[in-house]
Amino acid sequence: MTVEKAMAGILALMVEERERRVDGDKGAVKIEALLARAGLSHEDMAAVTGKNPNAIRVALHRAKAKAA
């Protein structure tokens, strides 16, 4: 196993835990926005969240519009 795969697995677990904790909190920052700030690509975000890359793009677009 490569370090990258191990880190992606750990990140996926952390994302899942965080999503459970903020479920229903309308004021919580979207996980996509947090991962984008960390420098992950749409494809990397999709891999760790289990979401479609296009869904990631839409979520980021909505988060930017909401912040404006």
C-alpha positions as CSV (number, residue, x, y, z in Angstrom):
1,M,0.0,0.0,0.0
2,T,1.3,3.4,-0.9
3,V,1.3,6.3,1.6
4,E,-1.1,8.2,-0.7
5,K,-3.6,5.4,-0.6
6,A,-3.3,5.1,3.2
7,M,-3.8,8.9,3.6
8,A,-6.8,8.9,1.3
9,G,-8.3,6.1,3.4
10,I,-7.7,8.0,6.6
11,L,-9.2,11.2,5.0
12,A,-12.3,9.3,3.9
13,L,-12.9,8.1,7.4
14,M,-12.4,11.6,8.8
15,V,-14.8,13.0,6.2
16,E,-17.4,10.4,7.1
17,E,-17.1,11.2,10.8
18,R,-17.3,14.9,10.2
19,E,-20.4,14.6,8.0
20,R,-22.2,12.5,10.7
21,R,-21.4,15.2,13.3
22,V,-22.7,18.2,11.3
23,D,-25.7,16.4,9.8
24,G,-28.6,18.8,9.9
25,D,-26.5,21.8,10.8
26,K,-27.4,24.3,8.1
27,G,-24.6,26.6,9.2
28,A,-21.8,24.0,8.7
29,V,-19.3,24.6,6.0
30,K,-19.7,22.0,3.2
31,I,-17.1,19.3,3.2
32,E,-16.4,20.1,-0.5
33,A,-15.4,23.7,0.5
34,L,-13.1,22.4,3.2
35,L,-11.4,19.9,0.9
36,A,-11.0,22.6,-1.8
37,R,-9.3,24.9,0.7
38,A,-6.9,22.0,1.4
39,G,-6.0,21.9,-2.3
40,L,-7.8,18.7,-3.4
41,S,-9.0,18.4,-7.0
42,H,-12.6,17.5,-7.8
43,E,-11.6,14.0,-8.6
44,D,-9.7,13.6,-5.3
45,M,-12.7,15.0,-3.4
46,A,-15.0,12.5,-5.2
47,A,-12.7,9.6,-4.3
48,V,-12.7,10.4,-0.6
49,T,-16.4,11.4,-0.3
50,G,-17.8,8.8,-2.6
51,K,-19.6,11.6,-4.6
52,N,-19.6,12.2,-8.3
53,P,-17.1,14.8,-9.5
54,N,-19.9,16.8,-11.1
55,A,-21.8,16.8,-7.8
56,I,-18.6,18.2,-6.2
57,R,-18.5,21.0,-8.8
58,V,-22.1,21.9,-8.1
59,A,-21.7,21.9,-4.3
60,L,-18.6,24.2,-4.6
61,H,-20.5,26.5,-7.0
62,R,-23.4,26.7,-4.6
63,A,-21.1,27.2,-1.6
64,K,-19.4,30.1,-3.4
65,A,-22.8,31.7,-4.3
66,K,-24.0,31.3,-0.7
67,A,-20.8,33.0,0.6
68,A,-21.2,36.0,-1.7
